[in-house]
């Protein structure tokens, strides 16, 4: 009875190179002479033949250094009780390049330490070489290698953007769950995903891509539903606008054209090209608006911006609030730089800081202090407390500013 063979241990695995005419071959040798004499620097010669006596060569011999072999497998033989003990056996595995595949091929390997186990001329099974007829597909151990060619996965629709049919996807994993999976030509990694369009990537867990070229590359419970949109990670995020993106965080939405949310919690970028960079409960709701961070901030008119802080509002064209808490810039080009409960409500007006200050006419400014107001065009207040400047084009000194209290200039 011929002893059964079982692969026990793989102990050499090295990179391979090849071309579009690769053939995986295997050759069994006695282990002891090979192990003791086939040292580093030793060359082995692989020669293919077209006949079982190895007299008619098929191609030129290929010389391979022993330490460059793709794989050496130690084989363990099961011997029936009372059977004859046989020598320990190794299997040499190599991928030969430039091979012309025929109906049958045989292999002889020569070199220092090579003592064939079995016949010196060993048949190469079709499944061993060329991937069963695919000249660039080979198997090394538990690895299936595609060498020197492309792996093209198609749905059969005739084009990448053709009618989707649930086919042509590359799925890595066991594809658990029962999501909607009618899309084509997508890369899918992980469980419980849904994909209904084409040209996308979905990874992580329980994520959804539902528009052409959309991607979710991590996290859980995320959705990319806009054309070319993306969610990079986090939980419960949605990118629904064309080319919109959410980079992470939780329960954020980018629904405007080319809008983005970089992270944080429950942020929304709903205007075209709007952005929220982080924080929580921040809103950029018109075109080109931005909120850079903080909490409960609202940039609500074209080009308005809030740099940080909390409960701030920029509500007119290119209005801005740089920080602080509870500040409002409610007219065109108005700005509040910081402080608490300040308001710039005149065009081009500004409040630099302080508490409950107001610049309510065109080109007015309040430098700081508390409860101060500039109510006439071009009027300004330098600081202090409870100072009102209602005279156009004048500057009103604040208290303790080095000027007589209440002096106007």
Secondary structure, 3 states (H helix, E strand, C coil): CCCEEEEEEEEEECCCCCCCCCEEEEEEEEHHHHHHHCCCCCEEEEEEECCCCCCCECCCCEEEEHHHCCEEEEEEEECCCCCCCCCCEEEEEEEECCCCCCCCEEEEEEECCCCECCCCCEEECCCCCHHHHCCCEEEECCEEEECCCCCCCCCCCCCCCCCCCCCCCEEECCCCCCCCECCECCEEECCCCEECCECCEECCECCEECCCCCEECCCECCEECCCCCEECCCECCEECCCCCEECCCECCEECCCCCEECCCECCEECCCCCEECCCECCEECCCCCEECCCECCEECCCCCEECCCECCEECCCCCEECCCECCEECCCCCEECCCECCEECCCCCEECCCECCEECCCCCEECCCECCEECCCCCEECCCECCEECCCCCEECCCCCCCCCCCEC
